[in-house]
Amino acid sequence: MTTGFTFGQANTEKMPTVIPIKEAIAKGMLQLKISGAADPRLYYEVVDRDGVHFGKCMAIILKSNIDSFIFLKLESGTELIPFDSSFQTMIVTKTVELPLYPGRTYATRFYAMCGQLHDNAPYLAATYKVGNLSDSITVKLAQYFDKKFIQSMIGQHALWAYTDKADFKELKKYGADSLSIALSASFLNDLSIETALNPKKQKKESSAEETFQISKLLFYKAILLITVLFLILTFLIFKNRKSNETTAS
């Protein structure tokens, strides 16, 4: 029986092409819809007060316009822009390569976090478009979350500490406690990103008045030291002279 396969034979099949998703959109290679993944009619274990902000909270539906199989790359740090500005801009927090099958429709969910604390959380009816990479610090955070697989409230709060200057008091409204905040702050410290959660410890700077007082004190100490040395020297000279007079007589 012939199997058509020889042990040790190299796989000569061409690997599928990987194309940045924005490039594929610009070339008309597909139709797509991006929305929040949450259905308000369902119960979610990972949810904060206002909805699902993180985890696999975004959904995408792809329909191919081409006759070849490719992968579409969506980079961590990419902004997802809502068509309705009352919803949050979302930040992709895990790079994905999405399969685009010829003549077929494909749907999945992917990881993201909210980049605007006070806007509405995404859900099925909130639709989005693919934007550009965010600013360098947001991208650094997203790539850190991707590498460390931090797709959680703790990561979300670290992101909000930067994007929205959120402090502990604000983040308490979204489930934070002292332990979770310490972890969020540790992520920011790892990346040397200073926020209200991990402010840099400032050395106390002496005021001009304190500096003057210290200088004056040093001046008086110097005068006192010179005076003491002068008196000791005078005493030694006097003592030496008396000794010489005694010897002479």
N, C-alpha and C positions, 0 to 999 in steps of 0.2 A: 504494500500500500504506500503510495506516494503522498507525503504531507505537504510538499512544496516548501519545506523549511529545513535547512541544514544547521545542525548544532554549531554554534560559534560564528554563524554568518552575521555580518554587520547589518544593522537596520539602516537601509538606504532611503527609507521614506523621508520625504522632506518634512521638517517640523513646521507646524502652522505659524504663520506670520503674526507678530504681536504689534499692534498699532495703537498709539495713544488715542483715547476715546474722542478727544476734541478734534483730532485730525480726521478720524473716521466720520464724525458728524459733519465736518466742513466739506468732506468729499461726497456726502450723500450716500454713504455705504449702509446706512441703517435708519430706522425710525426707532425712537425710544420714548419712554415715559419714566420719570423719576418722581417718587412721592415718598411721604412718610410711610412707614410700615405698620404703624399702630392703627388698630381698629377700635374706636372708642366704645364699641359694643362689647368688647372682650376684656377679660381680666388679665393683667400682666404682673408677673412676679417682680420684675425689675422696672419700677416706676416711681417717680417722685411726685411731689404735690401737683404739678401741672402737666404731667404726661411723660412720654418716653423720650429722653434727650440723648441717650447714649446706647452702646451695644449695637446690635443689628437693627437699628431703628429706621433705616432707609430701604426702600424697595425700588427695583428697576425692572422694566420690561423692554426687551430688545427684539426688533423684527428686522431680519436681514434683507437688504436690497441687492445682494451680490450672490454669485454662484460658487464661491469658495469659502472654506472654513478658516476663520481667523480668530485671534484673541484680541480683545479690547482692554487696554491697560488704563486703570483709574488709580492715580497716585495718591498716597497719603499726603495730607496737607492741601488737597484740592478743595476749593470752596464750591458748595452747592447753593445756588442763588434761588430763593423762592420767587415765583411769579407774583405772589401776594406778599407785599413787604411787611404785613403784620406777623408773618411767620419768621422763625429764626433762620439766619444763614447757617448752614451746616458745614462741618469740616470733616472730610474723609479721614479716618484714623487707622485704616489698614489698606495697604495697596492690594488691589485685586486685578486678576486677569479674567475677564468675562468671555465665555465662548459665544461666538456668533455663527450659528449654523445656517447653511444655505437654505433659503426659502422657508425658514422656520422662525417661530417666536420662542423666546427664552425669558424666564422670569426668575429673579432671586432677590435676596436681601444682602446688605453689606453694612460694615461698621462705620459709624460716624459719631460726632459729638456736636453739641450746640455751640455756636460761636457768638451768640447774642442772648445774654441771660434773660432779659425782660420781654422778649417777643414770644409769640405762641409756639408751642412744641409742634413738630410735624406729625401729621397723621395721614391716612389714605387720601383724603381730599386735597391735601396741600401738595402742589406740584412744583417741581424744581427744574433748573437747567444747570448744566455743567459749567462752572466758572474756571478761573485761573487758580494757580497756586496762591495761597494766602501769603501774608507777610512772613519774613524769615523766621521770626520767633515762634509764630503759630505753627509753621511747617516743622520746626525743630521739635516742638512738643508732640505733634501728630506722629512724626517718625519715631520718636522715643516710645510713644504708646504702642505703635506698630511693633517695634523691635521687642519690647518687654511684654507684649500682649496685655496691656492695661486698658481694658475696655469696660470701665466701671465708673461708678459715682465718684470715686477718689480721683481718677484721671479727669473726669468732667469738671470737678471743682478746681483742680489745678489749672485747667484751661480757662475757666471763668475768672480765676484770680488774675490772669494776664489780660484776657480780652475785655473784661468788664470791670477790672480793678475791684473785684469782689473781696470782701473781708470775711472773717469768721462769722460775725453777726449776720451778714447777708446770707451766707451759705448754710447757716442753721435752718433756714426756711426750706432748704432743699435736702435735708437729711444729714447734714454734717454734724459731727461731734468732735471732741478734742482728739480722739484717736485717729479718726479719718483725716482730720485737718493736718495732723502731724505727718501722715503719709503723703498727703497732697504737697505739703511743704517740702518733703524730702525729694520728691520728683523735681520740683522747681530748683532746689539746691543743686541737684545732680547736673542740671543744665545751666547753672549760674544765671537764672532768671529771677530777678528781685521783684516781689509783689508784696501786698499787704499781709500775706500769709507767712512770708519769710523775709521780713525787712532786714537790711544789713545793719549790724550792730555798729553804731557810731561811737568813736572815741570822744570823750568830753573835751571840748576845746576850751582852753583858758581864755577868759575875757581879757580885755586890755587892762582893766583895773587890777585883775588878779596878777597879770604879768608885771604891772608896775609895782604892786606890793611885794612880789617875790624879788624883783630887782633891788628895791629899796632895802629889803632885809639882807640880801647878799652884800650890799654896799656897807651897811652898818657892821656886819660880821667882819668884813675886810678891814674896816677902820679899827675895830676892837682888836683884831689879830695883830695889826701893825703896832698898835699902842702897847699891847702886851710884850711883843718882841722888843720894842724900844725900851720898855722898862727893864726887861731882863738884861738887855745889852748894857744899859746904864748901870744896873746893879753890879754886873760882872766887871765893868771898867772901874767902878768905885772900889770894889773889893780888891781888885788887882793892885790898884794904886795904894790902898791902905797896907797891903801886904808888902809892897816894895818899900814903903816908908818905915815899916817895922823892921825890915831886914837891914836897912841903911843905918838905923839908929842902934 
